[in-house]
């Protein structure tokens, strides 16, 4: 069995190689290790190997891990579907929320973010592939939502996130990522100070980096096939 630390290093090498191949600084692409469904012991193992940012999708599970691993100084990213009745715990617990796609959710996060904490970093989730089964604001609706979210106190709009339709063809993988990058550039031209493109996972991180990803969210290539326990 390949040690988790070796898998983590292999992913970091993929990120660095892709960045160099497409003329980018490897230091400009950060890894969020997607630890949802994995126990705190596995997160601790990754943290000991040097990983600091972790992505979670299930609120109750994540809160338990955050508490268990509080001494490690980790950075927690919420990447799952947002529910209105869970915004308070998200606002109180996480450093980043990637999946904002409604103004009311953003307003609740803003209202519930403790004043004792730094502003909550948020990304708008954009459904670039138009899939009915996935969350996210449409590209056409994203500019108005972005302007509204950028004006909320206690939040810092960092950028955009997407989960495109899966493809095994590299050129097809690049297309939705390119659309997200172009949308980000449009929003920047409209005056928004965005610095983040959260896109790319285990199977398509190279395509995402080619199109400007600054955060890649990788779970399977680090932790293995997802636990169902």
N, C-alpha and C positions, 0 to 999 in steps of 0.2 A: 504494500500500500504506500502511495506517495504521501509524504508528510504534508500537512497543511502549509507549513512554512515554505516548502518547495513549490507548491501550487501558487501561493501568493507571489513568490518571486518570479515565477513564469509569467503570471499576468502582468506584473510590473514591467517585465522585459518586453512583452507584447506591446504595451502602451508606449514605452520609450522607443521601440523600433518603429512603430507606426508614426509616431510624432516626427522622428527624424526623416522617415521616408517621404513625408508630405511637407517638409520644410518648416516644422514647428519645433519649439523648445519643449522637450519632454517634461520640464518642470511646470509647463502651463496646463497639463492634463492631470487631474487628480482622480484617484480611485475611491469610490464608495463601495465597500464590501457589503453585499446584500445578505444580511444575516437572518432574515425572517425565517421562521420555523426551526432555526438552529438554536441549541441551548447556549446559555451564558458561558459554559465551559469552552465551547468552540470559539466564541467571540474572544474570550480571554486568550486562547491559543493564538488567534490571529493578531491580537493586540501585542502580545509578547514578541511576535515576529515582526512588529513594526507598523502594523496597520492601525490607523487612528479614527477613520471615518466609517460609520456603519449605517446601512439602510434597513429600515423596518417598515412593515405594512400593516401589522396588527397591533392595535393600541395597547391592549391589556398585556400581551406578551412582551411588547417593547418596554413598557413601564417597569415590569419586573426586572428585565435585563439592565436597564439604566440604573436601577437601585442596587442591583447585585454588583455592578461593575463601576460604581461611582468613583472609586479611588483611582481609576486608571486614566482619568482625564480624556475620555473619548468624545468624539463629535457625532451626534445622532441626527440622522436624516430620515424624515418620514416620507415614504414614496408610494404609499397605498391610497386607496379611495378615501375621500374625506366625508365624514358624517357630521352633521351639525351638532349632535349631542356629544361628540368627542373632541370638540375644538378646545375646550378649556385645558384638558390634560395635555393636548398637543402643544398648546401655547406655553404651558408651564414646564414642559419636559424637554422638548426638542430644540436643536439649534437651527435646523432647516426643515421646511416643508416644501416638497417638490410638486405637489399635485393640486394646487389651487386652480379651480376652474369656474368658480362662481363668486360674485362680489359679496354675497351675504356671508359665505364662509370666510373670506378674507376679513370682512368687518368683525366677525366674531373673534378671529385670531388676534386682530388688532386690539379689540376691547379687553381680551382676556390675557394678553401677554403681560406678565408682571413687570412693574416699573423697575424692579431691582435687577432685571436681566437686560442684556443688550437687545436691540431690535431683532425680531425673528426674521431670518433670511428666508425668502419665499421665491419659488418659481411658478410660473403659470404653466399648467399642463395643456398642451395643444394637440388636438387630434388631427394630425396632418394627413393621416390615411383615410379619415372619414369612416372609421369602423364603428358600427352601432354598438358593439360589445365593449368598447373602451371609453373611458371618461376623457374629458378634455374639452376645452373651448375650441370652436372652429377657427381656422386662420383668419377668416373675415371678421370674427367678433373679438379676436385677441387684442387689437389696438385699443379699443374703448375700455376693455377690462384692465389692460395694463396701465392705462392712464389713471383709472380710478384706484387701483390697488397701490400705485406709486404714491398717491396722496394720503394714504392712511398712516396714522401715527403707530409707533411700536412695531412696524413692519419695515423691512428693506427688500424691495423688489430686486432680485438679483438677475433673473433671466427667465429662460424658457426650458421646458422639459417635454419630451415626447416618448411614446412607446409605439413605434410604427408596426405595420403588418410585417410578419416574419417573412424573410426571403433568404435563400441561400446563394443568390446571385449578387456579386459585389456591386455591380453598377446599379442594380435595383435597390440594394441596401442604401446606397448613397443618396438616392433621389429624395426620400422624405427628410433626411438629415439636411440636405441642401435647402429644402423648403423652410425648415426651421431656422437655419442660419440666415437666410434671406429675410425672413420675418423679423428676426432679431436686429438685423441691420436697418430695416425699415423703422423699427421702434427707436433705435439709437438715433437715427436721423430726425425723428420726431422729438428728440430731447430727453429720452430716458437713458439713465446711466446704467446700462446692463453690462454684466461681466461674465455671465454664466450661460452655457448651453449644456444641459443635463441630458445626454443621449448616448446610446450605445450600451450593449450588454455583452455577455460572454461570446455570443456567436457573431456579433457585428461591430465590435468596438473599433476595429481598424477603419471601417467605412465611416463611422461617426467621427473618429479623429481626423480623417481626411477632410471632413466637412466642418471642422472647427470645434468639436466637443471639448469642453473644459472639465466636465465631470462625467465619468463613465461608471455605470452601476453594474457590478459583476458579482454574481453569487455562485452559480454552478461551477465555474472554472476554478473557484477557490475552495468551496465547501463540499462540492460534489452534487449529485442529484438530490433535489430537495427532499427533506424528510417530511413524511406525512403524519408522523406521530403527534 
